[in-house]
Amino acid sequence: MGTLIAVHGDSGHGKTGICGSFSEWLQEKYPGTKARLITADNIDVVEPHIHAGLIDVWQIPLWDHPFEAINYASQGYWPQDTSNPKSKLLPPTAATWQSVRLLMFEGLSHFSDMLMKHLGDLGGEGKSIGPGTRTGKGDGEKADLINFQDGDYGVGGNSMSHYNITQKEMRKYILASSVLPIPCLWTAHTIKATEDNKPIYGPQLAGKAATAKVQSWFSALLHAHVQPQGSALSYRLYLKEHVDTKNCGPIPFKAIQRIPLPLLDPKLKQTIENKWNEIVPEYIEWTNDSRIAHKYMAIREKMLDATRELLLRAKEEKNAS
């Protein structure tokens, strides 16, 4: 099972650049291998990495059935021809993971928008998908109809049931990617939402209800943020929850490194958390040439080494008692 990382941030705050940096990290870690990028976003920032052969790209909005396409992509399938939306999707094999050592999904927010649009389009075609898009004959059933015809073109809106469907499907896709044998990186836009009735900034999905839950879906949630410093800008990758009181007030931006051992003894878990807190800085400053992925993955290695050491020590102490 690979590491599952999410990076959220506003447009222009470096999410796609971080994807490029991860492909460079991959080449040093596993020379001769490739990263794959499944994207519903602009690829201009990573075009140099694509041309250099570091990243293969699947531009998924070209495919007609987004639920099907993202579902297969999250399981490691890949088009036989990425330029042909009618191309057969090929399942991964053991050989796949020898040459492909990183999957990147850009991103959560755009994929959610694609699914919501597709549901609205189906409603515009007169297909019933839960309350709000029913096309029954009775007046009562027509009362919540939110589709119409504009000439030969059917137009549909979204109902609450669409949000529920999209959020559950996105959760499924992320879970599917979590069991692949390689690291997976997801990106998302940042949105203001609530957690325990308190405002937060976190990853954007369709509807705000899922934002507070997303951090529990990943090994790590990072926040890409541009911090003004006088007349200059500081690009930062935050590894811990933080606030930007100067520009955004006291509302926290979510960022967390999760211990992947929820059943640990509470005392041991706290010991590991304390050690991680010593190892993990609040943020890493970076530019396009500052090897941001290398720096972050080096920190993760230190975290995991410390965890193994503490677990071994706890086992030895238990055996000695």
Buried (B, 14 or more C-beta within 10 A) or exposed (E): EBBBBBBBBBEEBBBBBBBBBBBBBBBEBBEEBBBBBBBBBEBEBBEEBBEEEBBBBBBBBBBEEBBEBBBBBBBBBBBEEBEEBEBEBEEBEEEBBEEBBBBBBBBBBBBBBBBBBBBBBBBBBEBBBBEBBBEEEEEEEEEEBBBEEEEEEBBBBBBEBBBBBBBEBBBEBBEBBBEBEBBBBBBBBBBEBEBEEEEBBBBBBBBBEBBBBBBEBBBBBBBBBBBEEEEEEBBBBBBBBBEBEEEBEEEBBBBBBBBEEEEBEEEBBEBBEEBBEEBBEEBBBBEEEEBBBBBBBEBBEBBEEBBEEBBEEBEEEEEEE
